[in-house]
Amino acid sequence: MKTFITEDFLLETKEAQFLYHEYAEKLPIIDFHNHLPPAEIANNYQYKSLTEIWLKGDHYKWRAMRTLGIEEKYCTGNPTDFEKFEKWAETVPYTLRNPLYHWTHLELKRVFGVDDILNPESAEAIYNKCSGLLQTSDYSCRRLLERWNVETLCTTDDPSDNLEHHQKIVNDGWKVKVLPGWRPDRILNISNLESLNAYIDRLGASANTDIANLASLKDAYKNRHDFFNQMGCRLSDYGLKTAYAAAYTESEVEGIFAKIRSGKAVNATEEEQFITYMLTFFAELDYESDWVQQYHIGAIRNNNTTMFNALGPDTGFDSIGDAAYAEPLARYLDNLLSKGKLTRTILYNLNPKDNEVLATMLGNFQGEGVKGRMQWGSAWWFLDQKDGMTKQLDALSALGLLRLFVGMVTDSRSFMSYSRHEYFRRILCNMLGNDINKGLVTNDIPLLGAMIQDICYNNPKSYFKFQ
């Protein structure tokens, strides 16, 4: 049988093949947004089985398995690792034309050298081979990142985190740079005041501050922001259902926070005011520390309350939202710019209807003397597949300057998912190779090669000011 993942996978022309192999393939990876567990990196964790590294916590795969009608216990329950893997192998043949089919076989090929197609017949042999390799030192957590040629990665961390694992990695003198990322979303979720107030207490303890009012809340966050900065953090990230630009006064927000601390519910207007205020405060901290700020906009989360109550968040029951947020987003960014506090900014949309919205939003707030201050982030979550990436690249090309793009991120909890950088690079090179064939771009290979290298490596390194 012909090997599925060939050296020219996704590369439809000779020009695309040359561009990829000569300019993109061997570039180091800068992964500036992911959800990898820093504790596993710090401890150089050794995975016990292919299921543990590949299926545990992977809600992409869980959603496919649930769609096939597989019992929930094989996703999040207690069967053996091999029994869970068998159910995933049963699902894979049904994922044809779903990005999971590409990712599955690309990851098996790149990590374990497996060329076989995964299905029920091949499952046991593949599981045994891969699980056996995972027991060797060459497949430890850190060694996997080295094999992927990762140069820098940024995790996603709450401001209350003590970053002890990041400190251990630094102390070890490991060559891969693992930096924290500031993600203060918990303060923005005021639907559960009991949980929120417990979190505020924990935040106060981490900052050695008694958070009794708005001023002390801000002091605590400033304390933690400074600490993250000292630990090498160079970026923030905010996951938002929509954009926020409510009018407020300081005294109004002080009153809202007093209600929160007393356990009194706030109304929808007060919620929007509080979120707008805190996002603005965080943005000003980011500007003062010369960080990049990222906004992931458009997910509606935990839609299945039965499963949320049983399993909690991030278990595969989120989807694309449909909020109209162009005007509040423009007002929010304009307010920061008018204050002189708009730092380098990346905007991500989850709904593809907003592609051109964000692609055109960038041009309103670019900065003199700064190349690409405003960025439209790579196709995200449900869109980080061939069709979604292609549409994002096309819209950015038509409405902005593609060569300034800061490229791909994994946005993943899995050490297997670094194949997504390769996937993105192949799609980019294939697009440019096809453009050459159609006469849409000049057949200047060095020029196009330099563009590819900028997008895949040079731009993120300079944009985030990674040393």
C-alpha positions as CSV (number, residue, x, y, z in Angstrom):
1,M,0.0,0.0,0.0
2,K,1.2,3.5,-0.8
3,T,2.4,5.5,2.1
4,F,-0.1,8.2,3.0
5,I,2.2,10.7,4.6
6,T,4.9,11.1,2.0
7,E,7.7,13.7,2.0
8,D,5.5,15.8,-0.4
9,F,2.3,15.5,1.6
10,L,0.0,18.5,0.7
11,L,2.6,19.9,-1.7
12,E,0.9,19.8,-5.1
13,T,3.5,21.4,-7.3
14,K,7.3,21.1,-7.8
15,E,7.5,24.8,-6.7
16,A,5.7,24.1,-3.5
17,Q,7.9,21.1,-2.8
18,F,11.1,23.1,-3.3
19,L,9.8,26.0,-1.1
20,Y,8.9,23.7,1.7
21,H,12.0,21.5,1.7
22,E,14.5,24.4,1.1
23,Y,13.0,27.1,3.2
24,A,10.4,25.8,5.8
25,E,11.1,22.2,6.8
26,K,14.1,22.7,9.0
27,L,13.2,26.0,10.7
28,P,13.0,25.9,14.5
29,I,9.6,26.2,16.1
30,I,8.5,29.2,18.1
31,D,5.2,28.2,19.7
32,F,3.9,31.3,21.5
33,H,0.5,29.9,22.5
34,N,-0.2,26.5,23.9
35,H,-1.6,24.7,27.0
36,L,1.2,22.3,27.7
37,P,1.6,21.4,31.4
38,P,4.8,23.0,32.6
39,A,5.1,20.4,35.5
40,E,5.5,17.6,32.9
41,I,8.3,19.6,31.2
42,A,10.0,20.4,34.4
43,N,10.0,16.8,35.6
44,N,10.8,15.4,32.1
45,Y,7.8,13.2,32.3
46,Q,7.9,9.7,30.8
47,Y,4.5,8.7,29.3
48,K,3.2,5.3,30.2
49,S,1.3,4.5,26.9
50,L,0.2,6.0,23.6
51,T,-3.2,6.6,25.1
52,E,-1.8,8.7,27.9
53,I,0.2,11.0,25.6
54,W,-2.3,11.1,22.7
55,L,-5.9,10.6,23.9
56,K,-6.0,11.9,27.5
57,G,-7.5,15.3,27.5
58,D,-7.9,15.5,23.7
59,H,-11.4,16.7,23.2
60,Y,-11.0,16.8,19.4
61,K,-10.8,13.0,19.5
62,W,-13.5,12.7,22.2
63,R,-15.9,14.7,20.0
64,A,-15.4,12.3,17.1
65,M,-15.7,9.3,19.3
66,R,-19.0,10.6,20.8
67,T,-20.3,11.3,17.3
68,L,-19.7,7.7,16.4
69,G,-21.8,6.7,19.5
70,I,-18.9,5.3,21.5
71,E,-19.6,5.1,25.2
72,E,-18.4,8.0,27.3
73,K,-16.3,5.7,29.5
74,Y,-13.9,5.2,26.6
75,C,-13.2,9.0,26.5
76,T,-13.2,10.0,30.1
77,G,-13.8,6.9,32.1
78,N,-11.8,4.0,33.6
79,P,-11.3,1.3,30.9
80,T,-7.7,0.3,30.3
81,D,-5.5,2.4,28.1
82,F,-5.6,-0.1,25.3
83,E,-9.3,-0.4,25.5
84,K,-9.6,3.3,25.0
85,F,-7.1,3.2,22.2
86,E,-9.1,0.5,20.4
87,K,-12.1,2.7,20.4
88,W,-10.1,5.6,18.9
89,A,-8.8,3.2,16.2
90,E,-12.4,2.2,15.5
91,T,-13.2,5.9,15.0
92,V,-10.3,6.8,12.8
93,P,-11.7,5.3,9.5
94,Y,-14.8,7.5,10.0
95,T,-12.6,10.7,10.1
96,L,-11.8,10.7,6.4
97,R,-11.9,14.4,5.3
98,N,-11.8,15.5,8.9
99,P,-8.5,17.1,9.9
100,L,-8.2,14.4,12.6
101,Y,-7.3,11.9,9.8
102,H,-4.4,14.0,8.7
103,W,-3.2,14.9,12.2
104,T,-3.4,11.3,13.4
105,H,-1.2,9.9,10.7
106,L,1.2,12.8,10.5
107,E,1.8,12.5,14.3
108,L,2.2,8.7,14.1
109,K,4.7,9.2,11.3
110,R,6.7,12.1,12.8
111,V,6.9,10.9,16.4
112,F,7.1,7.1,16.0
113,G,7.9,6.4,12.4
114,V,4.6,4.6,11.9
115,D,3.5,4.5,8.2
116,D,0.5,2.2,8.7
117,I,-3.0,3.5,8.5
118,L,-4.7,3.3,12.0
119,N,-7.8,1.2,12.0
120,P,-9.1,-1.7,14.2
121,E,-6.9,-4.2,12.4
122,S,-3.6,-2.3,12.9
123,A,-4.5,-0.9,16.4
124,E,-2.7,-3.5,18.6
125,A,0.6,-3.4,16.6
126,I,0.7,0.4,16.5
127,Y,-0.2,0.7,20.2
128,N,2.5,-1.8,21.3
129,K,5.2,-0.2,19.1
130,C,4.5,3.4,20.2
131,S,3.9,2.5,23.9
132,G,7.2,0.6,23.9
133,L,9.1,3.6,22.4
134,L,7.5,5.9,25.0
135,Q,9.3,3.8,27.7
136,T,12.7,4.8,26.4
137,S,14.7,7.9,27.3
138,D,14.5,9.2,23.7
139,Y,10.8,9.7,24.1
140,S,10.7,11.6,27.4
141,C,8.8,14.9,27.5
142,R,11.8,17.1,27.0
143,R,13.3,14.9,24.4
144,L,10.1,15.0,22.3
145,L,10.3,18.8,22.3
146,E,13.9,18.7,21.2
147,R,13.0,16.2,18.4
148,W,10.3,18.6,17.2
149,N,13.0,21.3,17.0
150,V,11.2,23.6,19.4
151,E,13.2,26.7,20.3
152,T,10.7,28.6,22.4
153,L,7.3,27.8,23.8
154,C,4.9,29.9,26.0
155,T,2.5,28.1,28.3
156,T,-0.8,29.5,29.6
157,D,-0.7,30.3,33.3
158,D,-3.0,31.9,35.8
159,P,-1.6,35.0,37.6
160,S,-1.9,33.2,41.0
161,D,0.5,30.5,39.8
162,N,3.9,30.5,41.5
163,L,5.7,29.4,38.3
164,E,7.9,26.9,40.3
165,H,8.0,24.6,37.3
166,H,9.2,27.4,35.0
167,Q,11.9,28.2,37.6
168,K,13.1,24.6,37.7
169,I,13.4,24.5,33.9
170,V,15.5,27.7,34.0
171,N,17.6,26.3,36.8
172,D,18.2,23.1,34.8
173,G,19.8,25.1,32.0
174,W,17.8,23.3,29.4
175,K,18.2,24.6,25.9
176,V,14.5,24.9,25.0
177,K,13.1,28.2,26.4
178,V,9.8,27.6,28.3
179,L,8.2,30.9,29.2
180,P,5.0,31.6,31.1
181,G,2.0,33.3,29.5
182,W,-0.4,35.5,31.5
183,R,-4.0,34.3,31.3
184,P,-6.2,36.1,33.9
185,D,-9.6,35.0,32.6
186,R,-10.9,33.8,36.0
187,I,-11.5,37.3,37.3
188,L,-13.7,37.9,34.2
189,N,-16.1,35.0,35.0
190,I,-18.6,36.4,37.5
191,S,-21.4,33.9,37.0
192,N,-20.3,31.9,40.1
193,L,-19.5,34.4,42.9
194,E,-18.6,31.7,45.4
195,S,-15.9,30.3,43.1
196,L,-14.8,33.7,42.0
197,N,-14.3,35.0,45.6
198,A,-12.4,31.9,46.5
199,Y,-10.1,32.6,43.5
200,I,-9.7,36.2,44.5
201,D,-8.6,35.0,48.0
202,R,-6.0,32.7,46.3
203,L,-4.8,35.5,44.1
204,G,-4.4,37.7,47.2
205,A,-2.4,35.1,49.0
206,S,0.0,34.7,46.0
207,A,0.5,38.5,46.0
208,N,0.7,38.7,49.8
209,T,-2.2,41.2,49.6
210,D,-5.6,41.3,51.4
211,I,-7.9,42.0,48.5
212,A,-10.7,44.0,50.1
213,N,-11.5,46.6,47.4
214,L,-10.8,47.4,43.8
215,A,-7.5,49.2,44.6
216,S,-6.1,46.1,46.4
217,L,-7.2,43.9,43.5
218,K,-5.3,46.0,41.1
219,D,-2.3,46.0,43.4
220,A,-2.3,42.2,43.6
221,Y,-2.5,41.9,39.8
222,K,0.3,44.5,39.4
223,N,2.4,42.5,41.8
224,R,1.9,39.3,39.9
225,H,2.4,40.9,36.5
226,D,5.8,42.2,37.6
227,F,6.6,38.7,38.9
228,F,5.6,37.1,35.6
229,N,7.7,39.7,33.8
230,Q,10.7,38.8,35.9
231,M,10.2,35.2,35.0
232,G,10.4,35.9,31.3
233,C,6.8,36.3,30.4
234,R,6.4,38.4,27.3
235,L,2.7,38.0,26.4
236,S,-0.8,37.9,27.7
237,D,-3.9,36.0,26.5
238,Y,-7.6,36.6,27.1
239,G,-10.3,34.2,26.1
240,L,-13.5,36.2,25.4
241,K,-17.0,35.3,24.3
242,T,-17.3,38.7,22.7
243,A,-15.6,42.1,22.8
244,Y,-16.3,44.6,25.6
245,A,-16.4,48.4,25.5
246,A,-18.9,49.5,28.1
247,A,-18.7,53.0,29.6
248,Y,-17.9,53.2,33.3
249,T,-16.5,55.4,36.0
250,E,-14.0,54.3,38.6
251,S,-16.6,54.7,41.4
252,E,-19.1,52.5,39.5
253,V,-16.5,49.7,39.2
254,E,-15.5,50.1,42.9
255,G,-19.2,49.5,43.7
256,I,-19.5,46.5,41.4
257,F,-16.4,44.9,43.0
258,A,-17.8,45.6,46.5
259,K,-20.9,43.7,45.5
260,I,-18.8,40.8,44.1
261,R,-16.9,40.6,47.4
262,S,-20.0,40.6,49.4
263,G,-21.5,37.8,47.3
264,K,-24.3,39.9,45.8
265,A,-25.2,39.2,42.2
266,V,-24.4,41.8,39.6
267,N,-26.6,42.6,36.6
268,A,-25.6,42.3,32.9
269,T,-24.7,46.0,32.6
270,E,-22.4,45.8,35.7
271,E,-20.8,42.6,34.4
272,E,-19.9,44.3,31.1
273,Q,-18.6,47.4,32.9
274,F,-16.4,45.3,35.2
275,I,-15.0,43.1,32.3
276,T,-14.3,46.2,30.2
277,Y,-12.5,47.9,33.2
278,M,-10.4,44.9,34.0
279,L,-9.4,44.2,30.4
280,T,-8.4,47.9,30.0
281,F,-6.3,47.7,33.2
282,F,-4.6,44.5,32.0
283,A,-3.9,46.1,28.6
284,E,-2.3,49.0,30.3
285,L,-0.1,46.7,32.4
286,D,0.9,44.8,29.2
287,Y,1.8,48.1,27.5
288,E,4.0,49.2,30.4
289,S,5.8,45.9,30.4
290,D,6.2,45.9,26.5
291,W,4.3,42.6,26.2
292,V,2.2,41.4,23.4
293,Q,-1.5,41.0,24.2
294,Q,-3.7,38.3,22.5
295,Y,-7.5,38.1,22.4
296,H,-9.2,34.9,21.5
297,I,-12.8,35.8,20.7
298,G,-15.9,33.8,19.9
299,A,-16.2,30.5,21.8
300,I,-19.3,29.6,23.7
301,R,-18.3,27.1,26.3
302,N,-19.8,24.3,28.4
303,N,-23.0,24.1,26.3
304,N,-23.9,20.6,27.6
305,T,-24.8,21.3,31.3
306,T,-25.3,17.6,32.0
307,M,-21.7,16.8,30.9
308,F,-20.3,19.9,32.4
309,N,-21.7,18.9,35.8
310,A,-20.2,15.4,35.3
311,L,-16.8,16.3,33.8
312,G,-16.2,20.0,34.2
313,P,-14.8,22.4,31.6
314,D,-12.6,21.7,28.6
315,T,-14.0,18.3,27.9
316,G,-15.4,18.8,24.4
317,F,-18.7,20.6,24.7
318,D,-17.7,24.1,23.4
319,S,-18.6,25.5,20.0
320,I,-18.4,28.5,17.8
321,G,-20.3,31.6,19.0
322,D,-22.2,34.1,16.8
323,A,-21.9,37.4,18.6
324,A,-21.4,40.6,16.6
325,Y,-18.5,42.3,18.2
326,A,-16.8,44.5,15.5
327,E,-18.0,47.8,17.0
328,P,-17.2,47.2,20.6
329,L,-13.8,45.8,19.6
330,A,-13.0,48.9,17.6
331,R,-14.1,51.1,20.5
332,Y,-12.0,49.1,23.0
333,L,-8.8,49.3,20.8
334,D,-9.4,53.0,20.0
335,N,-9.7,53.8,23.8
336,L,-6.3,52.1,24.4
337,L,-4.8,54.0,21.5
338,S,-6.2,57.3,22.6
339,K,-4.6,56.8,26.0
340,G,-1.3,55.9,24.4
341,K,-1.5,52.4,25.9
342,L,-2.0,50.1,22.8
343,T,0.7,47.5,22.8
344,R,1.4,44.9,20.1
345,T,-1.8,43.0,19.7
346,I,-3.0,39.7,18.2
347,L,-6.7,39.1,17.5
348,Y,-8.1,35.6,16.9
349,N,-11.6,34.8,15.8
350,L,-13.4,31.5,16.1
351,N,-16.3,32.2,13.8
352,P,-15.1,32.2,10.1
353,K,-17.7,34.9,9.3
354,D,-15.4,37.3,11.2
355,N,-12.3,36.6,9.0
356,E,-12.6,39.8,7.0
357,V,-13.8,41.7,10.1
358,L,-10.5,41.1,11.9
359,A,-8.4,41.3,8.8
360,T,-9.7,44.9,8.2
361,M,-9.7,45.8,11.9
362,L,-5.9,45.6,12.0
363,G,-5.4,48.5,9.6
364,N,-7.2,50.9,11.9
365,F,-4.6,50.7,14.6
366,Q,-1.2,50.0,13.1
367,G,1.7,52.0,14.5
368,E,4.3,54.3,13.0
369,G,7.7,52.7,13.2
370,V,6.3,49.3,14.2
371,K,6.0,46.5,11.6
372,G,2.7,44.7,12.0
373,R,1.8,46.0,15.5
374,M,-1.7,44.7,15.0
375,Q,-1.8,41.0,14.0
376,W,-4.6,38.6,13.0
377,G,-3.7,35.3,14.7
378,S,-3.5,32.0,13.0
379,A,-6.7,30.0,12.3
380,W,-7.8,28.9,15.8
381,W,-9.4,25.8,17.4
382,F,-12.2,24.6,15.0
383,L,-10.5,26.5,12.2
384,D,-6.9,25.3,12.5
385,Q,-7.3,22.8,9.7
386,K,-6.5,22.9,5.9
387,D,-9.6,24.8,4.9
388,G,-9.6,27.2,7.8
389,M,-5.9,28.0,7.5
390,T,-6.2,28.6,3.7
391,K,-9.1,31.0,4.2
392,Q,-7.3,32.9,6.9
393,L,-4.1,33.2,4.7
394,D,-6.2,34.3,1.7
395,A,-8.1,37.0,3.7
396,L,-4.9,38.3,5.3
397,S,-3.2,38.4,1.9
398,A,-6.0,40.3,0.4
399,L,-6.5,42.8,3.2
400,G,-3.1,43.1,4.9
401,L,0.5,42.2,4.5
402,L,1.0,38.5,4.7
403,R,4.8,38.7,5.0
404,L,4.5,40.3,8.4
405,F,2.3,37.5,9.8
406,V,3.6,35.8,13.0
407,G,2.5,32.4,11.9
408,M,1.2,29.2,13.6
409,V,0.7,28.1,17.2
410,T,-0.4,24.7,18.5
411,D,-2.9,25.9,21.1
412,S,-2.7,22.4,22.4
413,R,-2.2,20.3,25.5
414,S,-0.4,17.6,23.7
415,F,3.3,17.1,23.0
416,M,2.3,15.2,19.9
417,S,0.6,18.3,18.3
418,Y,3.8,20.0,17.1
419,S,3.1,18.5,13.7
420,R,0.6,21.3,13.3
421,H,3.5,23.7,12.6
422,E,4.6,21.3,9.8
423,Y,1.0,21.2,8.6
424,F,0.8,25.0,8.5
425,R,4.1,25.3,6.7
426,R,3.1,22.8,4.0
427,I,-0.2,24.6,3.4
428,L,1.6,28.0,3.2
429,C,4.2,26.6,0.7
430,N,1.5,24.9,-1.3
431,M,-0.4,28.1,-1.6
432,L,2.6,30.0,-2.8
433,G,3.6,27.2,-5.2
434,N,0.2,27.2,-6.8
435,D,0.3,31.0,-7.1
436,I,3.6,30.6,-9.1
437,N,2.0,28.1,-11.4
438,K,-1.0,30.4,-12.0
439,G,1.1,33.4,-12.6
440,L,-0.3,35.2,-9.6
441,V,3.1,35.9,-8.0
442,T,6.5,36.4,-9.3
443,N,8.6,33.3,-9.8
444,D,11.3,34.7,-7.5
445,I,12.1,31.8,-5.3
446,P,14.5,33.6,-3.0
447,L,11.9,36.3,-2.4
448,L,9.2,33.8,-1.6
449,G,11.6,31.7,0.5
450,A,12.4,34.8,2.6
451,M,8.7,35.4,3.1
452,I,8.2,31.8,4.3
453,Q,11.1,32.1,6.7
454,D,9.8,35.3,8.1
455,I,6.3,34.0,8.7
456,C,7.4,30.7,10.2
457,Y,10.3,31.9,12.3
458,N,11.8,35.4,12.0
459,N,8.6,37.3,12.6
460,P,7.5,35.7,15.9
461,K,11.0,35.8,17.2
462,S,11.3,39.6,16.6
463,Y,7.6,40.4,17.3
464,F,7.7,38.9,20.8
465,K,11.3,40.2,21.4
466,F,12.5,36.7,22.3
467,Q,16.2,36.7,23.0
